[in-house]
Amino acid sequence: MRRLLLLLLWLTTLVGGVRAGEVEPLPTAHGGVQLEAQGLDGKTVSLREGRGRVTVLVFWSPESMASRKSMGELQRFADMADAREVFFLAISTTGTAESIAAFARARGLTLPLALRQADDLGTLPEQGLPLALLFDQEGRLRQRRVGLIRLRALLEPVRELLK
């Protein structure tokens, strides 16, 4: 859990320090910190799987109203994205694999979901989730978005990176 705390603090610093038009390296680039999460099937999912592709990483929680409202848009994005060009993963910061799977089933969600517990970080602020991070094919941070996610807000920058 201490590694998770350090990783999230590092990601917060990375994301918080990026201004419009700037790019920063993906945590996995050049020997940096490696982010992994547990897929709902129990297998480890790693950001390494996104190398060479545009990467969209979304941190969310079923306890966050904005996250719940964003899930339909995220599902539509996942349905439209070409997995050969885009690596997409939505990581819940709360719950269990079983509770997240039940949440997904109840809403007809089939998008790639994983779990990365943040219990020892205290309560995450409601306005801090969902958090969407968009990285280019070289692993540079291109966009960060906090709060309600709309399909258009994801599609347009991804299409630009795929040109």
C-alpha positions in Angstrom: 0.0 0.0 0.0 2.9 2.3 0.6 4.0 1.9 -3.0 0.5 2.8 -4.1 0.5 5.9 -2.0 3.8 7.0 -3.4 2.7 6.2 -7.0 -0.6 8.2 -6.6 1.3 11.1 -5.0 3.8 11.0 -7.9 0.9 10.9 -10.5 -0.8 13.8 -8.8 2.4 15.8 -9.0 2.9 14.9 -12.6 -0.7 15.6 -13.6 -1.0 18.8 -11.5 2.2 20.2 -13.0 1.2 20.0 -16.6 0.0 23.2 -18.3 -1.8 23.4 -21.6 0.4 22.5 -24.5 3.1 20.8 -22.4 3.8 17.1 -22.4 5.2 14.9 -19.7 6.5 11.3 -19.9 4.1 8.5 -19.1 5.0 6.9 -15.7 6.2 3.7 -17.6 8.4 5.6 -20.0 12.2 5.4 -19.7 12.4 3.2 -16.6 9.8 5.2 -14.6 7.2 3.9 -12.2 5.1 1.1 -13.5 1.4 1.3 -12.9 -0.5 -2.0 -12.6 -4.0 -2.8 -11.7 -6.1 -5.9 -11.1 -8.4 -6.8 -13.9 -11.9 -8.1 -12.9 -10.7 -11.5 -14.0 -7.9 -11.4 -11.4 -5.1 -10.9 -13.9 -2.7 -8.0 -13.7 -3.2 -5.2 -16.3 -0.2 -3.1 -16.9 0.4 0.2 -18.7 3.1 -1.5 -20.6 0.3 -3.0 -22.7 -0.3 0.5 -24.1 3.2 1.0 -25.5 3.1 2.4 -29.0 -0.6 3.1 -28.8 -2.6 6.2 -27.7 -3.4 5.4 -24.1 -6.5 6.6 -22.3 -6.5 5.9 -18.6 -9.5 6.7 -16.4 -9.6 6.6 -12.6 -13.1 6.4 -11.3 -15.3 5.2 -8.4 -18.8 3.9 -8.3 -19.2 6.1 -5.3 -18.6 9.2 -7.4 -21.8 10.7 -9.1 -19.7 12.1 -11.9 -18.0 8.7 -12.5 -21.3 6.9 -12.6 -22.7 9.5 -15.1 -19.6 9.1 -17.2 -19.7 5.4 -17.6 -22.1 5.4 -20.6 -19.8 7.8 -22.5 -16.8 5.7 -21.6 -18.6 2.6 -22.9 -19.3 4.3 -26.2 -15.7 5.4 -26.4 -14.5 1.8 -25.8 -16.9 0.5 -28.4 -15.5 3.0 -31.0 -11.8 2.8 -30.2 -9.6 0.5 -32.3 -7.7 -1.7 -29.8 -4.8 -1.8 -32.2 -4.4 1.9 -32.0 -5.8 2.8 -28.6 -5.2 1.2 -25.2 -8.1 2.1 -22.9 -8.5 1.2 -19.2 -11.0 2.4 -16.5 -9.5 1.8 -13.1 -11.9 1.9 -10.1 -10.2 3.2 -6.9 -12.8 1.6 -4.6 -14.7 -1.6 -4.3 -13.9 -5.2 -5.0 -13.6 -7.1 -8.3 -17.0 -8.6 -7.5 -18.7 -5.3 -6.7 -17.3 -3.6 -9.8 -18.3 -6.6 -12.0 -21.9 -6.4 -10.5 -21.9 -2.6 -11.2 -20.8 -3.2 -14.8 -23.4 -6.0 -15.4 -26.2 -3.9 -14.0 -25.4 -1.2 -16.5 -24.5 -3.4 -19.5 -20.9 -2.2 -19.4 -18.3 -4.3 -21.3 -15.4 -1.7 -21.3 -12.0 -2.8 -19.9 -12.3 -2.4 -16.1 -9.7 -2.9 -13.4 -9.2 -2.2 -9.8 -6.5 -0.3 -7.9 -7.4 0.1 -4.2 -6.8 3.4 -2.6 -8.1 2.6 0.9 -5.1 3.9 2.7 -5.2 7.3 0.9 -8.3 8.5 2.7 -11.4 9.7 1.0 -10.8 10.9 -2.5 -12.6 14.2 -3.1 -15.8 13.8 -5.1 -14.7 16.5 -7.5 -11.4 14.6 -8.2 -13.1 11.7 -10.0 -13.3 10.7 -12.6 -9.8 11.6 -13.8 -9.0 10.9 -17.4 -5.4 10.9 -18.6 -4.6 10.8 -22.4 -1.1 9.8 -23.5 0.4 9.8 -27.0 2.1 6.9 -28.6 5.4 7.9 -27.0 3.9 7.9 -23.5 3.7 11.7 -23.2 0.8 13.2 -21.2 -1.3 15.2 -23.7 -4.5 15.9 -21.7 -5.9 15.5 -18.3 -9.6 15.9 -17.5 -11.2 15.9 -14.1 -15.0 15.5 -13.7 -17.8 14.4 -15.9 -16.5 12.8 -19.1 -18.2 13.3 -22.5 -17.5 11.2 -25.5 -16.6 14.1 -27.7 -14.0 15.3 -25.2 -12.2 11.9 -25.5 -12.7 11.3 -29.2 -11.4 14.6 -30.6 -7.9 14.6 -29.0 -7.5 10.8 -29.6 -8.3 11.4 -33.3 -5.8 14.2 -33.5 -3.1 11.9 -32.0 -3.9 9.1 -34.5 -3.5 11.4 -37.6 
